[in-house]
Amino acid sequence: MQMVYRSNRLLFYFVFMFFISLYLSYKLGANYKQTTILSFAADSNNFELANAIVVAVFGINLGQAFAAIIGPLVEMRIITSLVNVVLRFARGFFSSNISVQS
């Protein structure tokens, strides 16, 4: 149950950060490639380093340490799904200056 609770928070964080950075970079006039790179970079924040630090300092039994361990597992599934979202946005918003390969 703890994994589901923590995963929901991580899901919200990843999706929120992705769409905020996607929207802001689009509004600032970035092209498709720049917008996509910025969105995915904002969405993934060095969880490998966070895992090592949190587990070393607090141990695995602490909720935050547990969240740091399952974070990358949740993150990869979310990012994979967001790739499809970005491809759809490319067709809708960037159709004049990008050719998307499916």
Beta strands, then each sheet from edge to edge (+ up, - down):
end
